[in-house]
Amino acid sequence: MKEIYLDNSATTKVCQQAVEKMVEVMTENYGNPSSLHRKGYEAQKELEDVRKTVADMLSAEKEEIYFTSGGTEGNNTAVFGAVGALKRRGNRIITTSMEHSSVIESVQKLEKDGFEVVYINSVDELTNVITKDTILVSIMAVNNETGFINPIEKVKKMIDKANSPALFHVDAVQAFGKIPLKPKKIGIDILTASSHKIHGPKGAGILYLRKGTRIVPLHYGGEQEKKLRPGTEPLPNICGMGTAIKNLPDMNEELQFMRELNSYCREKLKDIPNVHINSDTDCLPYIINFSVEGIKSETMLHYLENRGIYISSGSACAKGKKSHVLTAMGLSDSLVNSALRVSFSRYNSKNDIDELVKEIANANNTLAKIR
C-alpha cells in the first residue's frame, strides 16, 4: 500500500540532509558545547553556525536567537517570561481565541493566578481592548488548523498608540520557513518557531528575543543560552534544524507550488456532496480545512488511514478534542465535528490529492452518517 502523508502541520518528514548532519554530530562532533576542550569548542562552533543561520533567516542578530525544545516550550517561555518580567507594570494579557493550546493554556493558568486575560477574534479588535496596563499581546502568525494569516504587522502600532508597555509575542510555528518573517521590521519582541514543521527533527525550536527585551526564564541551573534556557543543548537536533533551514526551497517558488496544490484540492473537493471548505482562499496554502458533513472527523480519519492516507482532524496537540478554533469561527457543531485538516509539504503531489479525494468520495457513499 502506498503511503500518502498529508499531515505536515502536525509534523514533517525529516529531510535526508538533516538526518546525515545529525548522524555526523552524534558520532563525530559529539562534544558538549559548554566544554572547554577542543571537542567542546568544535561543538560550540556548530551551535553558533546554526544560530547565525536562524538569525539570517529572520534578518536578526545572532545574539537575539535562543534554542528551545520546540514550539510549546518556546510559547510557554514567551508567555510566562514576559508576564513575569512586566507584572509590576500591569495586569492585562491579550491574545486571540484561536491560538495554539500552548498559548491558550498558558494564559488560562495566568488567569487563575489573577491576571486579566482578554480574548479577541481579530487583530482589528486590539485597538478597543489594549490599555496602559497591558503587559503582553500574543498573536500567532498563521493558524495551525485553518491556515488563517493574521495581519501581525499592524500590532506594534496599536501597542505604541495605546502607550502600553506590552511585549508582542508571535507564535510563528506554522509560518517560519513558509512566509517572510522579519521580526525587527514588524516590531515583534518575541517570536517562536519549531524544527519539526520544516523537515527538521523533533526536539529543537527557536526563540527570537529582540535585543534589550527582558523575560524571566522558566528553567534554572546553567549558563547555556545566556541562562534563558539552561541545560546542555541537544546539538544533534539543533544541527539537524539548521541543516533543514539551509535546505529549504526558495520561499516564493514553494509558495506558488502550494497554491497550485491547494487550488487543485479545493476544485476536486467541490465535486463531493456535503463537503464544506472552512479555510478561506487567502489562508496560507499549505493548509486546507474542510468538513464532510455527516461523517465524524475521527471516523473519516481512520477510514483514510486504513487506505494509507494520513491527514488530521485538527491540531495534533488537541488529540481529537473539539476544535476551539473552528468553534470560535462560529461554525456549526455538525461542521466542527466533521472537520478535517490536510496540510502539504514539498514531498506532495496532485496524485496524492487525487487519491485523497477518491477515498473521501468513497467514504461519503459508504460510511454511516451522523444523526
Number of C-alpha atoms within 10 A of each C-alpha: 7 8 11 21 20 24 22 26 26 19 19 22 15 19 19 15 15 25 20 13 18 24 15 15 19 14 10 11 20 17 20 18 24 17 13 12 11 11 17 17 17 17 23 20 13 19 20 16 15 23 23 19 19 25 19 13 16 20 16 21 17 17 16 18 26 21 26 27 21 22 28 22 21 29 29 20 25 32 27 20 18 25 26 16 16 20 15 10 15 19 19 23 26 23 23 23 18 26 22 24 16 17 26 19 13 17 25 15 13 17 16 10 9 11 17 16 19 18 17 18 14 14 17 12 12 21 14 10 14 23 20 17 19 27 26 28 23 26 27 26 25 25 24 27 31 28 25 21 16 16 14 19 16 14 22 18 13 17 24 12 13 18 14 18 17 28 26 23 27 22 28 26 30 27 24 23 22 21 16 13 18 17 21 17 11 14 19 22 22 29 29 30 29 31 30 26 26 27 27 31 27 19 17 27 26 26 27 28 24 19 14 8 12 16 20 17 18 16 12 12 9 14 13 17 16 10 15 21 24 18 15 13 20 16 23 26 25 29 28 31 34 24 23 25 21 15 16 15 14 10 13 12 10 18 18 12 18 23 19 15 21 22 15 14 19 20 10 14 23 13 11 17 12 15 20 18 19 20 20 13 15 10 17 24 24 24 27 25 23 21 22 26 21 18 23 22 24 16 15 22 21 15 18 19 15 10 15 16 22 20 24 25 29 28 24 15 12 13 10 14 12 18 17 19 22 22 16 13 13 11 13 10 13 16 25 26 25 24 30 27 27 25 28 23 22 14 13 17 15 13 11 20 23 15 16 24 19 15 17 20 17 13 17 20 12 9 14 12 11 11 6
